[in-house]
Amino acid sequence: MKRSSVLDHQSVKRGRKGGFFLFKTRAGQLGFGLIKIFLFLVGLGGLSLALISGSQFLTSSPYFRLRNIVVTGVNDDLREELIKISGLKQGESLFSLDPAIIRRNIETHPWVRSVSLRKQFPHTLYINAENEEPVAIVLLERMHLMDREGVIFKEFERDDSVDFPVITGLSTGGTRNGAYLKGVASFLDALCSVDPRLSVKSLSEIHVEEDGALTIYFNQLPFKVFFGKDGFIRKIHSLTDIIRHLRAAHRLYQVRSIDLNYRDSAVVAFTGEVV
Protein backbone atom coordinates (compact mmCIF):
# COMPACT_ATOMS: atom_id res chain seq x y z
CA MET A 1 0.00 0.00 0.00
CA LYS A 2 2.86 2.46 0.76
CA ARG A 3 4.59 1.83 -2.61
CA SER A 4 1.41 2.45 -4.42
CA SER A 5 0.95 5.67 -2.48
CA VAL A 6 4.48 6.89 -3.37
CA LEU A 7 3.99 6.17 -7.06
CA ASP A 8 0.67 7.95 -7.02
CA HIS A 9 2.28 10.96 -5.37
CA GLN A 10 5.09 11.06 -7.95
CA SER A 11 2.59 10.81 -10.77
CA VAL A 12 0.71 13.81 -9.43
CA LYS A 13 3.89 15.89 -9.20
CA ARG A 14 4.81 15.10 -12.82
CA GLY A 15 1.34 16.17 -13.89
CA ARG A 16 1.75 19.52 -12.14
CA LYS A 17 5.12 20.15 -13.78
CA GLY A 18 3.65 19.35 -17.22
CA GLY A 19 0.74 21.71 -16.62
CA PHE A 20 3.07 24.50 -15.58
CA PHE A 21 5.19 24.00 -18.68
CA LEU A 22 2.05 24.04 -20.88
CA PHE A 23 0.90 27.26 -19.25
CA LYS A 24 4.27 28.89 -19.87
CA THR A 25 4.17 27.81 -23.56
CA ARG A 26 0.67 29.22 -24.10
CA ALA A 27 1.61 32.45 -22.34
CA GLY A 28 4.62 32.79 -24.62
CA GLN A 29 2.52 32.21 -27.73
CA LEU A 30 -0.03 34.77 -26.56
CA GLY A 31 2.67 37.33 -25.90
CA PHE A 32 4.22 36.73 -29.33
CA GLY A 33 0.80 37.10 -30.96
CA LEU A 34 0.22 40.40 -29.18
CA ILE A 35 3.60 41.64 -30.35
CA LYS A 36 2.75 40.75 -33.95
CA ILE A 37 -0.60 42.55 -33.69
CA PHE A 38 1.12 45.58 -32.21
CA LEU A 39 3.72 45.65 -34.97
CA PHE A 40 0.99 45.27 -37.60
CA LEU A 41 -0.96 48.19 -36.16
CA VAL A 42 2.18 50.30 -36.01
CA GLY A 43 2.94 49.46 -39.64
CA LEU A 44 -0.64 50.17 -40.69
CA GLY A 45 -0.56 53.49 -38.91
CA GLY A 46 2.71 54.37 -40.60
CA LEU A 47 1.32 53.44 -44.00
CA SER A 48 -1.83 55.50 -43.43
CA LEU A 49 0.27 58.46 -42.35
CA ALA A 50 2.42 58.08 -45.45
CA LEU A 51 -0.67 57.96 -47.70
CA ILE A 52 -2.19 61.01 -46.05
CA SER A 53 1.07 62.90 -46.32
CA GLY A 54 1.46 61.85 -49.96
CA SER A 55 -2.10 62.89 -50.76
CA GLN A 56 -1.60 66.26 -49.11
CA PHE A 57 1.61 66.73 -51.06
CA LEU A 58 -0.05 65.90 -54.41
CA THR A 59 -3.09 68.11 -53.84
CA SER A 60 -1.00 71.04 -52.62
CA SER A 61 1.94 70.72 -54.98
CA PRO A 62 2.10 73.59 -57.52
CA TYR A 63 3.40 71.12 -60.09
CA PHE A 64 -0.07 69.50 -60.50
CA ARG A 65 -2.19 72.65 -60.54
CA LEU A 66 -4.78 73.21 -63.27
CA ARG A 67 -3.58 75.67 -65.88
CA ASN A 68 -5.25 74.61 -69.11
CA ILE A 69 -8.95 73.79 -69.71
CA VAL A 70 -9.59 72.49 -73.22
CA VAL A 71 -13.26 72.26 -74.25
CA THR A 72 -14.13 70.53 -77.54
CA GLY A 73 -17.35 69.72 -79.40
CA VAL A 74 -19.01 73.13 -78.96
CA ASN A 75 -18.65 76.68 -80.30
CA ASP A 76 -16.67 79.44 -78.58
CA ASP A 77 -19.65 81.11 -76.88
CA LEU A 78 -20.89 77.86 -75.36
CA ARG A 79 -17.33 76.89 -74.41
CA GLU A 80 -17.05 79.90 -72.08
CA GLU A 81 -20.46 79.17 -70.54
CA LEU A 82 -19.52 75.56 -69.82
CA ILE A 83 -16.28 76.56 -68.10
CA LYS A 84 -18.22 78.98 -65.89
CA ILE A 85 -20.85 76.46 -64.78
CA SER A 86 -18.34 73.61 -64.39
CA GLY A 87 -17.13 74.91 -61.03
CA LEU A 88 -13.48 74.67 -62.12
CA LYS A 89 -10.95 77.15 -60.79
CA GLN A 90 -7.56 77.93 -62.22
CA GLY A 91 -4.80 76.79 -59.89
CA GLU A 92 -6.61 73.94 -58.13
CA SER A 93 -4.94 70.55 -58.12
CA LEU A 94 -5.79 68.05 -60.84
CA PHE A 95 -5.79 65.36 -58.14
CA SER A 96 -8.56 67.09 -56.19
CA LEU A 97 -10.94 67.43 -59.17
CA ASP A 98 -14.07 65.27 -58.98
CA PRO A 99 -15.06 64.34 -62.57
CA ALA A 100 -18.58 63.29 -61.53
CA ILE A 101 -19.34 66.71 -60.04
CA ILE A 102 -17.86 68.57 -63.02
CA ARG A 103 -19.83 66.41 -65.48
CA ARG A 104 -23.06 66.90 -63.53
CA ASN A 105 -22.56 70.69 -63.47
CA ILE A 106 -21.95 70.93 -67.21
CA GLU A 107 -24.85 68.65 -68.14
CA THR A 108 -27.27 71.10 -66.49
CA HIS A 109 -26.82 73.30 -69.57
CA PRO A 110 -29.81 72.71 -71.88
CA TRP A 111 -27.67 72.60 -75.03
CA VAL A 112 -25.36 69.87 -73.69
CA ARG A 113 -26.29 66.28 -74.45
CA SER A 114 -23.37 64.48 -72.77
CA VAL A 115 -19.90 65.18 -71.35
CA SER A 116 -16.67 63.23 -71.05
CA LEU A 117 -13.55 64.32 -69.14
CA ARG A 118 -9.88 63.42 -69.35
CA LYS A 119 -7.03 64.60 -67.12
CA GLN A 120 -3.64 65.08 -68.69
CA PHE A 121 -1.01 65.58 -66.04
CA PRO A 122 0.48 67.80 -64.91
CA HIS A 123 -1.67 70.83 -65.88
CA THR A 124 -4.50 70.09 -68.36
CA LEU A 125 -8.14 68.99 -68.24
CA TYR A 126 -9.92 68.02 -71.48
CA ILE A 127 -13.71 68.40 -71.62
CA ASN A 128 -15.57 66.96 -74.61
CA ALA A 129 -19.19 68.13 -74.73
CA GLU A 130 -21.75 66.79 -77.20
CA ASN A 131 -24.23 69.39 -78.39
CA GLU A 132 -27.96 68.76 -78.44
CA GLU A 133 -29.26 68.75 -82.03
CA PRO A 134 -32.84 69.97 -82.42
CA VAL A 135 -34.88 68.44 -85.23
CA ALA A 136 -38.34 69.82 -84.50
CA ILE A 137 -40.35 72.33 -82.49
CA VAL A 138 -43.02 70.82 -80.25
CA LEU A 139 -46.11 72.97 -79.77
CA LEU A 140 -47.74 72.53 -76.36
CA GLU A 141 -48.81 75.45 -74.16
CA ARG A 142 -45.43 76.83 -75.14
CA MET A 143 -42.96 75.84 -77.83
CA HIS A 144 -40.12 73.43 -77.04
CA LEU A 145 -37.18 71.97 -78.94
CA MET A 146 -37.02 68.21 -79.52
CA ASP A 147 -33.85 66.22 -80.26
CA ARG A 148 -33.35 63.37 -82.76
CA GLU A 149 -34.42 60.78 -80.19
CA GLY A 150 -37.79 62.38 -79.58
CA VAL A 151 -36.86 64.02 -76.27
CA ILE A 152 -37.81 67.61 -75.41
CA PHE A 153 -34.64 69.19 -74.04
CA LYS A 154 -35.42 72.90 -73.67
CA GLU A 155 -38.07 75.57 -74.06
CA PHE A 156 -37.93 77.51 -77.30
CA GLU A 157 -36.41 80.97 -76.94
CA ARG A 158 -36.36 84.03 -79.14
CA ASP A 159 -32.76 83.47 -80.27
CA ASP A 160 -33.33 79.81 -81.26
CA SER A 161 -33.61 78.83 -84.91
CA VAL A 162 -37.13 78.38 -86.30
CA ASP A 163 -36.00 76.38 -89.32
CA PHE A 164 -37.61 73.16 -88.09
CA PRO A 165 -40.98 71.46 -88.61
CA VAL A 166 -43.61 72.13 -85.96
CA ILE A 167 -45.18 69.17 -84.18
CA THR A 168 -48.85 69.78 -83.42
CA GLY A 169 -51.75 67.77 -82.02
CA LEU A 170 -50.27 66.91 -78.61
CA SER A 171 -52.09 67.91 -75.44
CA THR A 172 -50.23 69.42 -72.51
CA GLY A 173 -49.65 66.73 -69.91
CA GLY A 174 -50.72 63.93 -72.26
CA THR A 175 -49.62 60.55 -70.93
CA ARG A 176 -48.73 59.29 -74.43
CA ASN A 177 -46.74 62.34 -75.53
CA GLY A 178 -43.38 60.67 -74.93
CA ALA A 179 -44.29 57.60 -77.01
CA TYR A 180 -45.78 59.74 -79.80
CA LEU A 181 -42.65 61.91 -79.99
CA LYS A 182 -40.55 58.74 -80.28
CA GLY A 183 -42.72 57.87 -83.28
CA VAL A 184 -42.09 61.30 -84.79
CA ALA A 185 -38.33 60.86 -84.28
CA SER A 186 -38.52 57.47 -85.99
CA PHE A 187 -40.30 59.03 -88.96
CA LEU A 188 -37.73 61.84 -89.27
CA ASP A 189 -34.87 59.35 -89.12
CA ALA A 190 -36.47 57.25 -91.86
CA LEU A 191 -37.11 60.34 -93.99
CA CYS A 192 -33.46 61.42 -93.92
CA SER A 193 -32.17 57.91 -94.61
CA VAL A 194 -34.40 57.21 -97.63
CA ASP A 195 -34.38 60.42 -99.66
CA PRO A 196 -32.18 63.45 -98.87
CA ARG A 197 -34.51 65.61 -100.97
CA LEU A 198 -37.25 64.96 -98.40
CA SER A 199 -35.16 66.22 -95.50
CA VAL A 200 -36.39 67.56 -92.17
CA LYS A 201 -36.12 71.10 -93.55
CA SER A 202 -38.56 70.17 -96.32
CA LEU A 203 -41.30 69.66 -93.72
CA SER A 204 -43.66 72.34 -92.51
CA GLU A 205 -45.79 70.52 -89.93
CA ILE A 206 -46.10 67.08 -88.35
CA HIS A 207 -49.57 66.61 -86.92
CA VAL A 208 -50.01 63.82 -84.35
CA GLU A 209 -53.50 62.34 -84.32
CA GLU A 210 -55.16 61.10 -81.11
CA ASP A 211 -53.96 57.54 -81.76
CA GLY A 212 -50.39 58.63 -82.62
CA ALA A 213 -50.79 58.46 -86.42
CA LEU A 214 -48.85 61.11 -88.32
CA THR A 215 -50.11 63.54 -90.94
CA ILE A 216 -47.29 65.36 -92.74
CA TYR A 217 -47.32 68.77 -94.44
CA PHE A 218 -44.40 69.65 -96.76
CA ASN A 219 -43.11 73.12 -97.58
CA GLN A 220 -42.99 72.63 -101.35
CA LEU A 221 -45.88 70.22 -101.83
CA PRO A 222 -49.46 71.48 -101.90
CA PHE A 223 -51.00 68.47 -100.16
CA LYS A 224 -50.91 66.55 -96.90
CA VAL A 225 -49.70 62.96 -96.55
CA PHE A 226 -51.16 60.41 -94.13
CA PHE A 227 -48.28 58.23 -92.87
CA GLY A 228 -49.94 56.35 -90.03
CA LYS A 229 -47.87 55.01 -87.15
CA ASP A 230 -45.29 52.63 -88.63
CA GLY A 231 -43.70 51.24 -91.79
CA PHE A 232 -42.23 54.64 -92.54
CA ILE A 233 -39.38 53.55 -94.81
CA ARG A 234 -41.69 51.59 -97.13
CA LYS A 235 -44.19 54.46 -97.19
CA ILE A 236 -41.52 57.07 -97.96
CA HIS A 237 -40.35 54.98 -100.92
CA SER A 238 -43.97 54.80 -102.10
CA LEU A 239 -44.34 58.56 -101.72
CA THR A 240 -41.27 59.31 -103.85
CA ASP A 241 -42.57 56.98 -106.58
CA ILE A 242 -46.00 58.64 -106.49
CA ILE A 243 -44.51 62.15 -106.63
CA ARG A 244 -42.35 61.15 -109.62
CA HIS A 245 -45.39 59.79 -111.43
CA LEU A 246 -47.52 62.85 -110.64
CA ARG A 247 -44.83 65.21 -111.89
CA ALA A 248 -44.51 63.25 -115.11
CA ALA A 249 -48.29 63.43 -115.54
CA HIS A 250 -48.32 67.17 -114.68
CA ARG A 251 -50.86 66.54 -111.94
CA LEU A 252 -48.75 67.15 -108.83
CA TYR A 253 -50.41 70.45 -107.97
CA GLN A 254 -53.90 69.02 -108.41
CA VAL A 255 -53.44 66.67 -105.43
CA ARG A 256 -55.30 67.36 -102.19
CA SER A 257 -53.95 64.46 -100.09
CA ILE A 258 -52.13 61.12 -100.26
CA ASP A 259 -53.02 58.31 -97.87
CA LEU A 260 -50.24 55.72 -97.48
CA ASN A 261 -52.00 53.62 -94.84
CA TYR A 262 -52.44 50.66 -97.16
CA ARG A 263 -50.25 47.59 -97.50
CA ASP A 264 -49.79 47.51 -101.28
CA SER A 265 -51.33 50.73 -102.53
CA ALA A 266 -52.04 54.36 -101.76
CA VAL A 267 -55.07 56.60 -102.14
CA VAL A 268 -54.46 59.88 -103.92
CA ALA A 269 -57.20 62.48 -103.56
CA PHE A 270 -57.32 65.14 -106.29
CA THR A 271 -59.37 68.24 -106.22
CA GLY A 272 -62.87 66.99 -106.93
CA GLU A 273 -61.90 63.30 -107.30
CA VAL A 274 -60.12 60.33 -105.67
CA VAL A 275 -57.79 57.88 -107.42
C-alpha positions as CSV (number, residue, x, y, z in Angstrom):
1,M,0.0,0.0,0.0
2,K,2.9,2.5,0.8
3,R,4.6,1.8,-2.6
4,S,1.4,2.4,-4.4
5,S,1.0,5.7,-2.5
6,V,4.5,6.9,-3.4
7,L,4.0,6.2,-7.1
8,D,0.7,7.9,-7.0
9,H,2.3,11.0,-5.4
10,Q,5.1,11.1,-7.9
11,S,2.6,10.8,-10.8
12,V,0.7,13.8,-9.4
13,K,3.9,15.9,-9.2
14,R,4.8,15.1,-12.8
15,G,1.3,16.2,-13.9
16,R,1.7,19.5,-12.1
17,K,5.1,20.1,-13.8
18,G,3.6,19.4,-17.2
19,G,0.7,21.7,-16.6
20,F,3.1,24.5,-15.6
21,F,5.2,24.0,-18.7
22,L,2.1,24.0,-20.9
23,F,0.9,27.3,-19.3
24,K,4.3,28.9,-19.9
25,T,4.2,27.8,-23.6
26,R,0.7,29.2,-24.1
27,A,1.6,32.4,-22.3
28,G,4.6,32.8,-24.6
29,Q,2.5,32.2,-27.7
30,L,0.0,34.8,-26.6
31,G,2.7,37.3,-25.9
32,F,4.2,36.7,-29.3
33,G,0.8,37.1,-31.0
34,L,0.2,40.4,-29.2
35,I,3.6,41.6,-30.3
36,K,2.7,40.7,-34.0
37,I,-0.6,42.6,-33.7
38,F,1.1,45.6,-32.2
39,L,3.7,45.7,-35.0
40,F,1.0,45.3,-37.6
41,L,-1.0,48.2,-36.2
42,V,2.2,50.3,-36.0
43,G,2.9,49.5,-39.6
44,L,-0.6,50.2,-40.7
45,G,-0.6,53.5,-38.9
46,G,2.7,54.4,-40.6
47,L,1.3,53.4,-44.0
48,S,-1.8,55.5,-43.4
49,L,0.3,58.5,-42.3
50,A,2.4,58.1,-45.5
51,L,-0.7,58.0,-47.7
52,I,-2.2,61.0,-46.0
53,S,1.1,62.9,-46.3
54,G,1.5,61.8,-50.0
55,S,-2.1,62.9,-50.8
56,Q,-1.6,66.3,-49.1
57,F,1.6,66.7,-51.1
58,L,0.0,65.9,-54.4
59,T,-3.1,68.1,-53.8
60,S,-1.0,71.0,-52.6
61,S,1.9,70.7,-55.0
62,P,2.1,73.6,-57.5
63,Y,3.4,71.1,-60.1
64,F,-0.1,69.5,-60.5
65,R,-2.2,72.7,-60.5
66,L,-4.8,73.2,-63.3
67,R,-3.6,75.7,-65.9
68,N,-5.3,74.6,-69.1
69,I,-8.9,73.8,-69.7
70,V,-9.6,72.5,-73.2
71,V,-13.3,72.3,-74.2
72,T,-14.1,70.5,-77.5
73,G,-17.3,69.7,-79.4
74,V,-19.0,73.1,-79.0
75,N,-18.6,76.7,-80.3
76,D,-16.7,79.4,-78.6
77,D,-19.6,81.1,-76.9
78,L,-20.9,77.9,-75.4
79,R,-17.3,76.9,-74.4
80,E,-17.1,79.9,-72.1
81,E,-20.5,79.2,-70.5
82,L,-19.5,75.6,-69.8
83,I,-16.3,76.6,-68.1
84,K,-18.2,79.0,-65.9
85,I,-20.8,76.5,-64.8
86,S,-18.3,73.6,-64.4
87,G,-17.1,74.9,-61.0
88,L,-13.5,74.7,-62.1
89,K,-11.0,77.2,-60.8
90,Q,-7.6,77.9,-62.2
91,G,-4.8,76.8,-59.9
92,E,-6.6,73.9,-58.1
93,S,-4.9,70.6,-58.1
94,L,-5.8,68.1,-60.8
95,F,-5.8,65.4,-58.1
96,S,-8.6,67.1,-56.2
97,L,-10.9,67.4,-59.2
98,D,-14.1,65.3,-59.0
99,P,-15.1,64.3,-62.6
100,A,-18.6,63.3,-61.5
101,I,-19.3,66.7,-60.0
102,I,-17.9,68.6,-63.0
103,R,-19.8,66.4,-65.5
104,R,-23.1,66.9,-63.5
105,N,-22.6,70.7,-63.5
106,I,-21.9,70.9,-67.2
107,E,-24.9,68.7,-68.1
108,T,-27.3,71.1,-66.5
109,H,-26.8,73.3,-69.6
110,P,-29.8,72.7,-71.9
111,W,-27.7,72.6,-75.0
112,V,-25.4,69.9,-73.7
113,R,-26.3,66.3,-74.4
114,S,-23.4,64.5,-72.8
115,V,-19.9,65.2,-71.4
116,S,-16.7,63.2,-71.1
117,L,-13.5,64.3,-69.1
118,R,-9.9,63.4,-69.3
119,K,-7.0,64.6,-67.1
120,Q,-3.6,65.1,-68.7
121,F,-1.0,65.6,-66.0
122,P,0.5,67.8,-64.9
123,H,-1.7,70.8,-65.9
124,T,-4.5,70.1,-68.4
125,L,-8.1,69.0,-68.2
126,Y,-9.9,68.0,-71.5
127,I,-13.7,68.4,-71.6
128,N,-15.6,67.0,-74.6
129,A,-19.2,68.1,-74.7
130,E,-21.7,66.8,-77.2
131,N,-24.2,69.4,-78.4
132,E,-28.0,68.8,-78.4
133,E,-29.3,68.8,-82.0
134,P,-32.8,70.0,-82.4
135,V,-34.9,68.4,-85.2
136,A,-38.3,69.8,-84.5
137,I,-40.3,72.3,-82.5
138,V,-43.0,70.8,-80.3
139,L,-46.1,73.0,-79.8
140,L,-47.7,72.5,-76.4
141,E,-48.8,75.4,-74.2
142,R,-45.4,76.8,-75.1
143,M,-43.0,75.8,-77.8
144,H,-40.1,73.4,-77.0
145,L,-37.2,72.0,-78.9
146,M,-37.0,68.2,-79.5
147,D,-33.9,66.2,-80.3
148,R,-33.3,63.4,-82.8
149,E,-34.4,60.8,-80.2
150,G,-37.8,62.4,-79.6
151,V,-36.9,64.0,-76.3
152,I,-37.8,67.6,-75.4
153,F,-34.6,69.2,-74.0
154,K,-35.4,72.9,-73.7
155,E,-38.1,75.6,-74.1
156,F,-37.9,77.5,-77.3
157,E,-36.4,81.0,-76.9
158,R,-36.4,84.0,-79.1
159,D,-32.8,83.5,-80.3
160,D,-33.3,79.8,-81.3
161,S,-33.6,78.8,-84.9
162,V,-37.1,78.4,-86.3
163,D,-36.0,76.4,-89.3
164,F,-37.6,73.2,-88.1
165,P,-41.0,71.5,-88.6
166,V,-43.6,72.1,-86.0
167,I,-45.2,69.2,-84.2
168,T,-48.9,69.8,-83.4
169,G,-51.8,67.8,-82.0
170,L,-50.3,66.9,-78.6
171,S,-52.1,67.9,-75.4
172,T,-50.2,69.4,-72.5
173,G,-49.6,66.7,-69.9
174,G,-50.7,63.9,-72.3
175,T,-49.6,60.6,-70.9
176,R,-48.7,59.3,-74.4
177,N,-46.7,62.3,-75.5
178,G,-43.4,60.7,-74.9
179,A,-44.3,57.6,-77.0
180,Y,-45.8,59.7,-79.8
181,L,-42.7,61.9,-80.0
182,K,-40.6,58.7,-80.3
183,G,-42.7,57.9,-83.3
184,V,-42.1,61.3,-84.8
185,A,-38.3,60.9,-84.3
186,S,-38.5,57.5,-86.0
187,F,-40.3,59.0,-89.0
188,L,-37.7,61.8,-89.3
189,D,-34.9,59.4,-89.1
190,A,-36.5,57.2,-91.9
191,L,-37.1,60.3,-94.0
192,C,-33.5,61.4,-93.9
193,S,-32.2,57.9,-94.6
194,V,-34.4,57.2,-97.6
195,D,-34.4,60.4,-99.7
196,P,-32.2,63.4,-98.9
197,R,-34.5,65.6,-101.0
198,L,-37.2,65.0,-98.4
199,S,-35.2,66.2,-95.5
200,V,-36.4,67.6,-92.2
201,K,-36.1,71.1,-93.5
202,S,-38.6,70.2,-96.3
203,L,-41.3,69.7,-93.7
204,S,-43.7,72.3,-92.5
205,E,-45.8,70.5,-89.9
206,I,-46.1,67.1,-88.3
207,H,-49.6,66.6,-86.9
208,V,-50.0,63.8,-84.4
209,E,-53.5,62.3,-84.3
210,E,-55.2,61.1,-81.1
211,D,-54.0,57.5,-81.8
212,G,-50.4,58.6,-82.6
213,A,-50.8,58.5,-86.4
214,L,-48.8,61.1,-88.3
215,T,-50.1,63.5,-90.9
216,I,-47.3,65.4,-92.7
217,Y,-47.3,68.8,-94.4
218,F,-44.4,69.6,-96.8
219,N,-43.1,73.1,-97.6
220,Q,-43.0,72.6,-101.4
221,L,-45.9,70.2,-101.8
222,P,-49.5,71.5,-101.9
223,F,-51.0,68.5,-100.2
224,K,-50.9,66.5,-96.9
225,V,-49.7,63.0,-96.5
226,F,-51.2,60.4,-94.1
227,F,-48.3,58.2,-92.9
228,G,-49.9,56.4,-90.0
229,K,-47.9,55.0,-87.1
230,D,-45.3,52.6,-88.6
231,G,-43.7,51.2,-91.8
232,F,-42.2,54.6,-92.5
233,I,-39.4,53.5,-94.8
234,R,-41.7,51.6,-97.1
235,K,-44.2,54.5,-97.2
236,I,-41.5,57.1,-98.0
237,H,-40.4,55.0,-100.9
238,S,-44.0,54.8,-102.1
239,L,-44.3,58.6,-101.7
240,T,-41.3,59.3,-103.8
241,D,-42.6,57.0,-106.6
242,I,-46.0,58.6,-106.5
243,I,-44.5,62.1,-106.6
244,R,-42.3,61.1,-109.6
245,H,-45.4,59.8,-111.4
246,L,-47.5,62.9,-110.6
247,R,-44.8,65.2,-111.9
248,A,-44.5,63.3,-115.1
249,A,-48.3,63.4,-115.5
250,H,-48.3,67.2,-114.7
251,R,-50.9,66.5,-111.9
252,L,-48.7,67.1,-108.8
253,Y,-50.4,70.4,-108.0
254,Q,-53.9,69.0,-108.4
255,V,-53.4,66.7,-105.4
256,R,-55.3,67.4,-102.2
257,S,-53.9,64.5,-100.1
258,I,-52.1,61.1,-100.3
259,D,-53.0,58.3,-97.9
260,L,-50.2,55.7,-97.5
261,N,-52.0,53.6,-94.8
262,Y,-52.4,50.7,-97.2
263,R,-50.3,47.6,-97.5
264,D,-49.8,47.5,-101.3
265,S,-51.3,50.7,-102.5
266,A,-52.0,54.4,-101.8
267,V,-55.1,56.6,-102.1
268,V,-54.5,59.9,-103.9
269,A,-57.2,62.5,-103.6
270,F,-57.3,65.1,-106.3
271,T,-59.4,68.2,-106.2
272,G,-62.9,67.0,-106.9
273,E,-61.9,63.3,-107.3
274,V,-60.1,60.3,-105.7
275,V,-57.8,57.9,-107.4
